[in-house]
């Protein structure tokens, strides 16, 4: 049988939110000993037990309400088995409810070339879910295996756009302009509300892409937050330095979208 740690690790890797219920203590008759645990998902009991019967059913319902209402823990609750649970046995039981909520940050990288290889390796260290799309299996195969990386091989990358989360941060770094433009057209048509759409390239390339996208019918207003060039201005033309500058910009935009301020205070010295 899998242990609590095995199951919790699997759920974390699967980007699944859950509640851990732990028996803290009891008085009188109690259906479980202190330290007993259960893991509850939105659809009910997933692993373990904290008493069975009516008391566990109440713990499951309470856990589901915490997930549904976006509550955060921990929360300590003591229930009287007769008054609160309508059980015939007397006594009390105290539960600790801990919510482990997974908040996903989806990032999609079109292209698996040198800079994409570096960027994805940087992003794998962050709390995000990455999708890489490319028409070259040999480049996708160069990427590491990771629970938070999905590789998609497609001979027609623009066709993948409709299958992707509209809340994704989209980074385009394919083999060139001829491949970039069709992807951008599809993105601004299907997911114009995406929090980030960026294309690797120079200022001149950015001007050309904006012009061609407007000629295609994408409004200037929709393009006001289009990033090209991408990244924050630092470093040299090394793939990893470029990747770090792009990752920095993605974090900046993510925090702006979430209404957060950087915890790092930069001061001039």
C-alpha positions in Angstrom: 0.0 0.0 0.0 1.3 3.5 -0.8 2.2 5.7 2.1 0.8 9.2 2.8 4.0 10.7 1.4 3.8 8.7 -1.8 0.3 9.7 -2.5 0.8 13.4 -1.6 3.9 13.5 -3.9 1.9 12.0 -6.7 -0.9 14.5 -6.3 1.5 17.4 -6.2 3.2 16.2 -9.4 -0.2 15.8 -11.0 -1.1 19.4 -10.2 -4.0 18.2 -8.0 -5.3 20.2 -5.1 -6.2 18.2 -1.9 -6.9 18.4 1.8 -5.1 16.4 4.4 -7.2 15.5 7.5 -5.3 14.4 10.6 -6.7 13.2 13.9 -5.1 15.4 16.5 -6.7 14.0 19.6 -9.9 12.7 21.1 -11.8 12.4 24.4 -13.9 9.4 25.3 -14.9 6.9 22.6 -13.2 7.8 19.2 -13.2 5.8 15.9 -9.5 6.5 15.2 -6.2 7.1 17.0 -4.3 10.4 17.0 -2.0 10.7 14.0 -4.4 8.9 11.6 -4.6 10.7 8.2 -6.8 10.9 5.1 -6.4 12.7 1.8 -9.5 14.2 0.4 -10.1 15.4 -3.2 -13.0 17.3 -4.7 -14.6 14.0 -5.6 -14.2 12.5 -2.1 -11.9 10.3 -0.1 -8.7 9.4 -2.0 -6.5 7.8 0.6 -6.4 6.7 4.3 -9.1 7.0 7.0 -9.8 9.2 9.9 -12.6 7.2 11.5 -15.0 5.9 8.9 -18.8 6.2 9.1 -20.6 9.5 9.9 -17.6 11.3 11.4 -15.4 10.6 8.3 -18.3 11.5 6.0 -18.5 14.9 7.8 -14.7 15.4 7.5 -14.9 14.6 3.8 -17.8 17.1 3.2 -16.0 19.8 5.2 -12.8 19.2 3.2 -14.7 19.4 -0.1 -16.2 22.7 1.0 -12.7 24.0 1.7 -11.6 23.2 -1.8 -14.7 24.5 -3.4 -14.7 27.8 -1.5 -10.9 28.3 -2.1 -10.3 28.3 1.6 -6.8 28.0 2.9 -5.7 26.2 6.0 -4.8 25.0 8.5 -8.0 24.7 10.4 -8.5 22.9 13.7 -12.0 21.6 14.5 -13.4 19.6 17.4 -16.7 17.8 16.9 -18.8 16.3 19.7 -19.7 12.8 18.4 -23.2 13.0 19.8 -24.2 16.6 19.2 -22.3 17.4 16.0 -22.3 13.9 14.3 -25.4 12.3 15.8 -23.4 9.2 16.8 -24.5 7.1 19.7 -21.1 6.9 21.3 -20.0 9.7 23.5 -16.8 11.7 23.2 -15.1 14.3 21.0 -12.6 14.2 18.2 -10.3 16.9 17.0 -9.2 17.2 13.3 -6.6 19.3 11.6 -7.6 20.3 8.0 -4.7 21.3 5.8 -5.4 22.6 2.3 -2.8 21.9 -0.3 -3.9 24.0 -3.2 -2.2 23.7 -6.6 -2.1 27.0 -8.5 -0.9 26.3 -12.0 1.2 28.7 -14.1 0.9 27.4 -17.7 3.7 28.3 -20.0 3.7 27.3 -23.7 7.0 27.5 -25.7 6.7 27.1 -29.5 10.1 25.9 -30.7 12.6 23.6 -29.1 15.9 25.1 -30.4 18.9 26.3 -28.5 17.3 29.2 -26.6 14.1 27.2 -25.9 16.3 24.3 -24.5 17.9 26.8 -22.1 14.6 28.6 -21.3 12.8 25.4 -20.5 15.6 24.2 -18.2 15.4 27.4 -16.3 11.6 27.3 -16.0 11.6 23.7 -14.8 12.9 25.0 -11.5 9.8 27.2 -11.0 6.3 26.3 -10.0 4.9 26.1 -13.5 3.5 23.7 -16.1 5.4 23.9 -19.4 4.3 22.7 -22.8 6.8 22.7 -25.7 5.5 22.4 -29.3 7.8 21.7 -32.2 7.8 19.8 -35.5 11.2 18.3 -34.9 11.2 15.2 -32.8 15.0 15.2 -32.5 14.9 18.6 -30.7 12.0 17.6 -28.5 14.0 14.5 -27.5 16.8 16.8 -26.3 14.6 18.2 -23.6 14.7 16.6 -20.1 12.0 14.4 -18.8 10.0 16.1 -16.0 6.6 15.9 -14.4 5.9 19.5 -15.3 7.0 19.4 -18.9 4.8 18.2 -21.8 6.3 17.7 -25.2 4.0 18.0 -28.3 5.2 17.0 -31.7 3.2 18.5 -34.5 3.8 19.1 -38.2 1.3 22.0 -37.9 2.1 23.9 -34.7 -0.7 26.5 -35.2 -3.3 23.8 -35.1 -2.2 23.0 -31.5 -3.3 26.5 -30.3 -6.9 25.6 -29.9 -6.1 22.8 -27.5 -4.1 25.1 -25.1 -5.2 26.9 -22.0 -6.3 30.5 -22.7 -4.5 31.6 -19.5 -1.1 30.3 -20.8 2.0 32.5 -21.2 2.9 32.0 -24.9 6.5 32.2 -26.0 7.3 31.8 -29.7 10.8 31.0 -30.7 10.6 28.8 -33.8 13.0 28.4 -36.7 12.0 31.8 -38.2 9.5 34.4 -39.3 7.7 32.1 -41.7 6.8 29.7 -38.8 6.3 32.4 -36.2 3.6 34.4 -38.0 1.0 31.7 -38.5 1.3 30.8 -34.8 0.8 34.4 -33.8 -2.2 34.8 -36.1 -3.8 31.8 -34.5 -3.0 32.9 -30.9 -4.4 36.4 -31.4 -7.5 34.9 -33.0 -8.2 32.1 -30.5 -6.6 33.4 -27.3 -6.4 37.2 -27.6 -6.9 37.5 -23.8 -3.8 35.5 -23.0 -1.7 37.2 -20.3 1.5 37.0 -22.3 2.3 36.6 -25.9 5.9 37.1 -26.9 8.1 36.4 -29.9 11.8 36.2 -29.9 13.4 38.6 -32.3 14.8 42.1 -32.8 12.9 45.4 -32.7 12.8 45.4 -36.5 11.2 41.9 -36.5 8.7 43.1 -33.9 7.7 46.1 -36.1 7.3 43.7 -39.1 5.2 41.2 -37.1 2.9 43.9 -35.8 2.4 45.3 -39.3 1.6 41.9 -40.7 -0.7 41.0 -37.9 -2.7 44.2 -38.3 -2.9 43.5 -42.0 -4.3 40.1 -41.1 -7.0 41.9 -39.0 -5.6 41.9 -35.5 -6.3 45.3 -33.9 -3.6 47.7 -32.7 -5.3 47.5 -29.2 -4.9 43.7 -29.1 -1.2 44.1 -30.0 -0.4 46.7 -27.3 0.9 44.1 -24.9 2.6 42.0 -27.6 6.2 41.4 -26.6 8.9 41.5 -29.4 11.7 41.6 -28.5 11.1 39.5 -25.4 13.0 39.5 -22.1 14.3 42.2 -19.8 17.4 44.1 -21.0 20.3 42.3 -19.5 23.1 39.9 -20.4 24.7 38.8 -23.6 23.7 36.6 -26.5 24.4 33.4 -24.7 21.3 31.1 -24.8 21.2 30.8 -21.0 21.6 34.5 -20.5 18.8 35.1 -23.0 16.7 32.5 -21.2 17.2 34.2 -17.8 16.1 37.5 -19.3 13.0 35.9 -20.7 12.2 34.1 -17.5 12.6 37.3 -15.6 10.0 39.0 -17.9 7.6 36.1 -17.5 7.8 36.4 -13.7 7.2 40.2 -13.9 4.1 39.8 -16.0 2.9 36.9 -13.8 3.1 39.0 -10.7 1.4 42.0 -12.5 -1.5 39.7 -13.5 -1.7 38.4 -9.9 -1.5 41.8 -8.4 1.7 41.0 -6.6 4.7 43.1 -5.9 8.3 41.7 -6.0 9.5 40.7 -2.6 13.0 41.7 -3.6 13.8 45.4 -3.1 16.5 46.7 -5.4 18.5 49.6 -4.1 21.1 51.7 -5.8 24.5 51.5 -4.1 
